[in-house]
Amino acid sequence: MSLGDKIKELREEKRISIRGLGRLTEVSGMHISNLEKNKVNASPELVTKIAEALDADPDELLHLAERVDPEVVDVIQKNPQSVPSFLRAAKNLTPEEWSQMQSYLDQMKKKPKAKKRGK
């Protein structure tokens, strides 16, 4: 399925018009129409806005758009040695190990962050 097909499917499920989605995402209805027809590409920021407007998973839409979430790019830029090292270590994980890793990361996200001293 293409990004355009998925956007159209989600938009129709939510009973939102092309113009309505354009208003929600601050782009023209024509641009939304062209996206749905796969005539134009969408920036990662627009894909994220569309996902929010349609209550969809932004990662799924970004994957269909063959784009990377700007937050992911930021993490990579802030950790230029750690991220490639992590990916090399993770490339041979089994599906079960990936699932375990995802569970671990989900638990880490839920932990309260420690406050920095002196602030």
C-alpha positions as CSV (number, residue, x, y, z in Angstrom):
1,M,0.0,0.0,0.0
2,S,1.3,3.5,-0.8
3,L,1.2,6.5,1.5
4,G,-1.5,8.1,-0.7
5,D,-3.7,5.0,-0.5
6,K,-3.3,4.9,3.3
7,I,-4.0,8.6,3.8
8,K,-7.2,8.2,1.7
9,E,-8.3,5.1,3.5
10,L,-7.8,6.8,6.9
11,R,-9.4,10.0,5.9
12,E,-12.5,8.2,4.5
13,E,-12.7,6.1,7.7
14,K,-12.7,9.3,9.7
15,R,-15.2,10.9,7.3
16,I,-13.0,13.9,6.7
17,S,-13.1,15.7,3.4
18,I,-9.9,16.4,1.4
19,R,-10.4,20.1,2.2
20,G,-11.0,19.3,5.9
21,L,-7.8,17.4,6.1
22,G,-6.0,20.2,4.3
23,R,-7.4,22.7,7.0
24,L,-6.3,20.3,9.8
25,T,-2.8,20.1,8.4
26,E,-2.5,23.7,7.1
27,V,-2.0,22.7,3.4
28,S,-4.4,23.1,0.5
29,G,-7.0,20.5,-0.4
30,M,-5.3,20.2,-3.8
31,H,-2.0,19.2,-2.1
32,I,-3.8,16.5,-0.1
33,S,-5.5,15.3,-3.3
34,N,-2.1,15.1,-5.0
35,L,-0.7,13.2,-2.0
36,E,-3.5,10.7,-2.2
37,K,-2.8,10.2,-5.9
38,N,0.9,9.8,-5.2
39,K,1.7,12.7,-7.5
40,V,3.8,14.6,-4.9
41,N,6.0,13.7,-1.9
42,A,5.3,14.8,1.6
43,S,7.9,16.1,4.1
44,P,8.3,14.2,7.3
45,E,6.7,17.1,9.1
46,L,3.6,17.0,6.9
47,V,3.3,13.2,7.3
48,T,3.4,13.7,11.0
49,K,0.7,16.4,10.9
50,I,-1.4,14.1,8.7
51,A,-0.9,11.2,11.2
52,E,-2.0,13.4,14.1
53,A,-5.1,14.7,12.2
54,L,-6.1,11.2,11.3
55,D,-5.2,9.7,14.7
56,A,-2.8,7.3,12.9
57,D,0.6,5.9,13.8
58,P,3.1,8.5,12.4
59,D,5.8,5.8,12.2
60,E,3.6,3.7,9.9
61,L,3.0,6.7,7.6
62,L,6.6,7.8,7.6
63,H,7.6,4.3,6.6
64,L,5.1,4.3,3.7
65,A,6.5,7.7,2.7
66,E,10.0,6.3,3.0
67,R,10.9,9.2,5.3
68,V,12.6,9.4,8.7
69,D,11.0,11.1,11.7
70,P,12.9,14.4,12.4
71,E,13.2,13.3,16.0
72,V,15.0,10.1,14.9
73,V,17.4,12.2,12.8
74,D,18.0,14.4,15.9
75,V,18.8,11.4,18.0
76,I,21.3,10.1,15.4
77,Q,22.9,13.5,15.1
78,K,23.3,13.8,18.9
79,N,24.8,10.3,19.2
80,P,27.0,9.9,16.1
81,Q,29.0,7.0,17.6
82,S,26.4,5.3,19.7
83,V,23.6,4.9,17.1
84,P,25.7,3.1,14.4
85,S,27.2,0.9,17.1
86,F,23.8,0.0,18.5
87,L,22.4,-0.8,15.0
88,R,25.4,-3.0,14.1
89,A,24.8,-4.9,17.4
90,A,21.1,-5.2,16.8
91,K,21.1,-6.2,13.1
92,N,21.1,-9.9,13.8
93,L,18.5,-10.0,16.5
94,T,15.7,-12.5,16.1
95,P,12.1,-11.3,16.0
96,E,11.7,-12.5,19.6
97,E,14.8,-10.5,20.7
98,W,13.4,-7.4,18.9
99,S,10.1,-7.8,20.8
100,Q,12.0,-8.0,24.0
101,M,14.1,-4.9,23.1
102,Q,10.9,-3.0,22.3
103,S,9.4,-4.0,25.7
104,Y,12.5,-2.9,27.5
105,L,12.5,0.4,25.7
106,D,8.8,0.9,26.4
107,Q,9.5,0.4,30.1
108,M,12.4,2.8,30.0
109,K,10.2,5.5,28.4
110,K,7.7,5.1,31.3
111,K,10.3,5.6,34.0
112,P,10.4,9.1,35.5
113,K,13.5,11.0,34.4
114,A,16.0,11.9,37.1
115,K,16.3,15.6,37.8
116,K,19.7,17.2,37.0
117,R,21.5,18.6,40.0
118,G,22.0,22.3,40.2
119,K,18.9,23.2,38.3
